[in-house]
Amino acid sequence: MPTFLNMQPADPLVASLISSFDDETRQTFNVQTTVIQQAGRVTRGHAECLALLSILHMRPALLTGLSALAMTLDGATQWVLTSDAAYARQQLAEAGAADLKEIDPALVIRRQYNDIAMLSIFG
């Protein structure tokens, strides 16, 4: 399989946004761009924009810096908002949380808290 890590986006804004992505996400971006370009018969720049939108839709934390984690703790489903998902996973696991899943924070606020939630410190 060819490596797509060294391909530079045509658009400077797209290039700026993906420069903060990890290698795996950058490779996913480049593969999606190539697939979209070939399947949709669009320009490389257009395909890059569509691929970026797709990735940001799946992983909004790449743009916002915030992640929501759903977990089971003491037999109940609970949600945590964090700016460091790896650290939060570690802390929650040590506290006995299970079934940790990263989800879009906006969906959690909308569906679980009727569009408004109050934050508190964990621990």
Backbone as a ProteinNet text record, in pm:
[ID]
protein_1_A
[PRIMARY]
MPTFLNMQPADPLVASLISSFDDETRQTFNVQTTVIQQAGRVTRGHAECLALLSILHMRPALLTGLSALAMTLDGATQWVLTSDAAYARQQLAEAGAADLKEIDPALVIRRQYNDIAMLSIFG
[TERTIARY]
85	0	88.8	63.7	147.5	125.8	228.9	214.4	167.5	76.8	19.7	60.4	156	189.2	256	326.8	403.8	329.9	206.7	130.4	86.2	114.8	78.4	-51.2	-147.2	-271.9	-249	-333.5	-324.3	-367	-466.3	-520.9	-445.1	-396.9	-321.2	-401.4	-531.2	-612.7	-623.6	-646.7	-653.1	-518.2	-408.8	-275	-251.1	-294.5	-277.9	-354.6	-477.8	-559.1	-503.7	-460.7	-414.2	-272.9	-201.8	-64.8	-63.5	-174.6	-181.1	-230.4	-270	-319.5	-204.3	-233.5	-133.6	-115.8	-11.4	20.1	-96.7	-163.6	-274.1	-389.8	-423.6	-533	-493.8	-368	-320.8	-325.4	-287.8	-294.4	-439.9	-529.9	-672.1	-722.9	-682.6	-720.4	-675.5	-551.3	-498.2	-562.4	-591.1	-659.7	-800.1	-872.5	-1008.3	-1005.8	-907.9	-895.8	-880.5	-793.1	-769.2	-894	-963.2	-1085.8	-1192.9	-1211.7	-1312.7	-1278.6	-1151.8	-1109.8	-1136.2	-1101.5	-1119	-1265.8	-1337.3	-1477.3	-1567.7	-1538.8	-1625.6	-1583	-1466.2	-1411.3	-1410.9	-1355.6	-1342.4	-1194.4	-1164.2	-1025.1	-967.7	-836.5	-769.6	-809.8	-809.7	-845.2	-985.6	-1081	-1219.3	-1226.3	-1157.3	-1155.3	-1093.4	-988.9	-926.4	-1025	-1100	-1199.2	-1306.2	-1354.2	-1456.7	-1401.5	-1278.4	-1216.2	-1197.7	-1154.5	-1136.4	-1269.6	-1373.6	-1505.9	-1549.8	-1525.2	-1562	-1489	-1359.9	-1280.7	-1323.8	-1344.8	-1386.3	-1526	-1611.2	-1744.2	-1732	-1642.1	-1623.8	-1547.7	-1456.5	-1372.6	-1365.5	-1473.3	-1475.8	-1367.2	-1315.8	-1211.1	-1086.9	-1067.8	-953.6	-962.4	-1081.1	-1101.1	-1124.2	-1202.7	-1240	-1143.8	-1073.3	-987.4	-1063.3	-1193.4	-1275.8	-1330.3	-1332.7	-1390.6	-1490.4	-1591	-1683	-1662.2	-1659.4	-1646.8	-1772.2	-1830.6	-1940.9	-1877	-1929.3	-1872	-1978.6	-1947.6	-2030.1	-1952.1	-2014.7	-1952.8	-2058.5	-2028.2	-2122.8	-2256.3	-2250.4	-2369.1	-2453.6	-2411.2	-2488.9	-2403.3	-2468.7	-2398.2	-2381.5	-2257.9	-2228.4	-2139.7	-2127.9	-2052.2	-1953.5	-1837.9	-1732.8	-1687.3	-1665.8	-1611	-1464.7	-1374.5	-1232.6	-1157.9	-1046.3	-957.1	-837.6	-831.9	-723.8	-783.1	-826.1	-896.4	-810.3	-681.7	-594.3	-583.9	-563.7	-555.1	-687.8	-797.6	-929.9	-956	-921.2	-938.9	-864.3	-740.2	-658.6	-722.1	-761.5	-820.9	-953.1	-1034.1	-1164.1	-1148.9	-1054.2	-1029.5	-984.5	-898.2	-852.4	-967	-1068	-1184.6	-1289.3	-1260.9	-1352.7	-1447.6	-1429.4	-1516.7	-1488.4	-1592.8	-1580.2	-1654.1	-1635.1	-1704.3	-1683.8	-1561.4	-1532.5	-1540.4	-1621.5	-1637.1	-1630.5	-1553.2	-1545.2	-1659.3	-1731.4	-1843.3	-1839.9	-1916.2	-1922.6	-1984.5	-1912.4	-1966.8	-2101.7	-2121.8	-2249.9	-2366	-2342.8	-2448.1	-2482.5	-2381.5	-2405.7	-2489.8	-2449.4	-2523.2	-2667.1	-2682.2	-2816.5	-2904.5	-2854.5	-2938.6	-2953.3	-2846.7	-2850.6	-2887.7	-2865.3	-2886.9	-2981	-3056.7	-3153.9	-3092.1	-2974	-2903.9	-2834	-2832.1	-2758.5	-2711.7	-2584.5	-2528.7	-2439.3	-2431.8	-2344.1	-2223.7	-2106	-1983.7	-1940.9	-1871.2	-1808.1	-1674.8	-1592.1	-1460.3	-1475.7	-1408.4	-1412.6	-1315.1	-1361.7	-1269.7	-1283.4
-118.8	0	124.1	220.3	339.1	426	500.2	592.8	728.2	786.6	914.1	1025.4	998.4	1094.9	1221.1	1211.6	1326.4	1411	1377.9	1456.7	1586.5	1699.7	1829.9	1879.2	1923	1975.5	2099.1	2115.3	2229.8	2358.2	2351.1	2469.1	2497.3	2621.3	2652.4	2633.9	2663	2644.6	2496.3	2412.2	2267.8	2219	2265.1	2224.7	2263	2382.6	2428.3	2340.3	2306.2	2223	2082.2	2021.1	1882.5	1872.7	1984.4	1979.6	1935.1	1953.2	1911.3	1767.5	1703.1	1565.4	1468.9	1358	1252.7	1182.3	1100.1	1033.7	950.6	878	791.6	874.5	983.7	1068.2	1137.8	1181.7	1244.4	1145.4	1020.6	918.9	892.3	885.7	867.7	982.3	1104.4	1221.3	1205.6	1167.4	1155.5	1041.7	931	820.3	863.3	927	974.1	1075.2	1163.8	1263.3	1194.7	1095.7	1024.4	952.1	886.3	813.8	911.2	1020.6	1119.2	1178.6	1210.6	1270.7	1176.4	1050	953.8	916.9	894.2	851.8	966.4	1086.5	1199.4	1281.1	1248.5	1324.2	1473.7	1508	1647.9	1681.1	1810	1851.3	1803.2	1798.6	1757.2	1850.6	1980.7	2076.1	2055.3	2030.3	2005.4	1875.9	1773.1	1645.1	1660.4	1742.3	1765.6	1831.4	1929	1995.7	1898.4	1813.7	1715.3	1612.2	1568.1	1471.3	1534.2	1659.3	1727.7	1740.9	1779.2	1789.4	1654.2	1548.8	1414.9	1378.5	1403.5	1370.6	1454.8	1584.2	1670.1	1634.1	1586.5	1540.6	1417.5	1326.2	1203.8	1231	1329.2	1355.6	1505.3	1564.8	1709.5	1758.4	1670.3	1710.6	1761	1718.6	1767.7	1918	1970.5	2113.4	2188.8	2131.2	2200.7	2177.7	2065.5	2030.2	1966.7	1942.8	1882.3	1747.3	1654	1522.4	1491.8	1415.2	1363.4	1212.7	1160.5	1016.5	965.8	862	791	674.3	643.7	535.1	474.6	356.8	294.1	305.3	366.2	383	355.2	262.5	221.7	177.3	109.8	53.6	151.2	275.9	375.6	437.7	476.5	546.3	692	740.2	879.4	935.5	1069	1134.9	1231.7	1243.5	1332.8	1417.1	1544.4	1634.1	1657.2	1645.7	1658.1	1726	1787.4	1842.4	1750.5	1639.5	1541.5	1401.4	1342.9	1214.2	1102.4	1100.3	993.6	1000.7	1120.5	1139.3	1103.1	1147.5	1118.3	968.5	899.2	753.9	686	728.8	670.7	695.9	819.2	854.3	781.2	774.7	708.2	558	497.9	354.4	324.9	409.8	392.2	409	485.1	506.3	396.6	300.3	188.3	200.6	300	316.4	207.4	167.4	66.3	115.2	44.9	74.7	219.5	269.5	407.1	422.7	518	547	697	738.7	881.7	917.2	1025.5	1069.3	1222.1	1273.2	1415.8	1488.6	1585.2	1657.3	1722.9	1775	1840.9	1741.6	1618.3	1517.2	1484.8	1477.7	1448.7	1559.5	1684.2	1796.7	1798.9	1776.7	1782.3	1668.1	1546.1	1429.1	1394.8	1414.5	1370.5	1481.4	1606.9	1717.6	1824.6	1790.7	1884.5	2020.7	2017.1	2133.8	2222.8	2184.1	2263.7	2170.4	2187.2	2103.5	2188.7	2150.5	2217.8	2126.9	2184.4	2107.1	2109.2	2002.4	1999.3	1926.1	1932.4	1868	1721.1	1635.3	1490.7	1459.1	1375.8	1325.6	1380.7
0	0	0	-88	-92.6	30.4	67.8	179.8	128.2	199	159	255.6	344.7	448.2	394.9	284.1	236.3	134.4	103.1	7.1	73.5	9.8	64.5	0.9	83.6	28.9	-57.7	-155.8	-246.3	-176.3	-89.4	-23.5	106.6	127.7	249.6	379	377.2	497.1	531.3	431.4	453.8	506	444.6	487.8	633.5	671.4	808.6	906.7	871.4	960.7	975.8	866.2	878.4	933.3	942.3	996.1	1142.2	1212.8	1353.1	1369.9	1261.3	1269.2	1294.8	1361.4	1375.8	1241	1230.4	1103	1050	1138.8	1095	1037.4	1103.7	1055.8	926.1	916	792.6	676.2	702.9	598.1	559.2	657.1	628	541.2	575.3	496.6	350.9	330.9	195	116.5	183.1	115.5	76.6	169.4	138	24	25.9	-80.7	-215.9	-222.9	-348.5	-395.4	-304	-339.1	-388.9	-317	-357	-493.1	-512.5	-639.2	-756.2	-738.8	-847.5	-868.2	-759.2	-771.3	-814.4	-765.4	-794.2	-913.7	-965.5	-1079.3	-1051	-934.9	-895.6	-885.8	-873.7	-861	-728.2	-720.5	-597.2	-481.6	-505.8	-401.1	-348.2	-438.6	-398.3	-317.2	-362.1	-291.2	-151.9	-139.6	-9.3	87.3	37.7	123.5	170.3	80.5	117.6	215.6	194.5	286.2	424.5	428.9	556.6	630.3	559.4	622.5	678.9	605.9	651.4	780.1	783.8	902.7	1022.4	1001.1	1111.6	1161.7	1072.4	1113.7	1203.7	1167.9	1247.7	1376.7	1374.6	1491.7	1519.1	1570.5	1592.6	1688.7	1771.5	1865.8	1792.9	1668	1591.1	1568.3	1564.5	1542.1	1673.8	1762.5	1886	2000.8	1999.1	2111.9	2226.4	2208.2	2313.7	2268.6	2361.9	2338.2	2448.9	2415.4	2516.2	2521.7	2642	2661.2	2729.4	2671.9	2737.4	2811.3	2927.9	3007.2	3096.3	3145.5	3247.8	3378.4	3477.1	3608	3713.5	3802.4	3906.4	3846.6	3730.1	3667.8	3586.9	3579.7	3505.5	3394.9	3286.3	3179.8	3218.5	3205.2	3236.6	3125.3	3120.3	3015.5	3077.9	3012.4	3058.1	2939.4	2963.5	2862.8	2898.6	2799.9	2828.3	2713.7	2748	2646.1	2625	2698.7	2684.7	2701.5	2589.1	2592.9	2651.1	2619.8	2671.1	2823.8	2876.3	3021.1	3086.9	3027.3	3083.8	3085.1	2976.5	2972.7	3087.1	3109.5	3216.6	3353.3	3380.2	3508.5	3531.2	3427.2	3439.2	3458.6	3388	3405.3	3548	3601.5	3740.3	3840.4	3802.5	3889.5	3871.5	3781.8	3763.6	3646.7	3561.6	3444.9	3342.2	3272.7	3167.5	3043.8	2934	2807.8	2763.8	2772.8	2733.3	2582.4	2537.1	2394.3	2373.6	2273.9	2241.6	2147.9	2181.5	2098.1	2085.4	1992.9	1965.7	2085.8	2144.3	2260.5	2233.6	2114	2082.6	2091.1	2047.3	2055.2	2200.2	2285.3	2426.5	2488.9	2466.4	2524.7	2472.4	2343.5	2282.5	2331.6	2325.4	2352.3	2500.1	2577.2	2716.3	2813.5	2772.7	2865.3	2810.4	2707.3	2649.8	2616.1	2555.8	2503.2	2604.6	2731.2	2831	2942.6	2980.9	3087.8	3177	3302.9	3397.3	3421	3417.8	3437	3582.5	3623.1	3754.4	3739.7	3839.4	3835.3	3870.7	3792.9	3817.7	3930.2	4021.8	4122.2	4257.1
[MASK]
+++++++++++++++++++++++++++++++++++++++++++++++++++++++++++++++++++++++++++++++++++++++++++++++++++++++++++++++++++++++++++

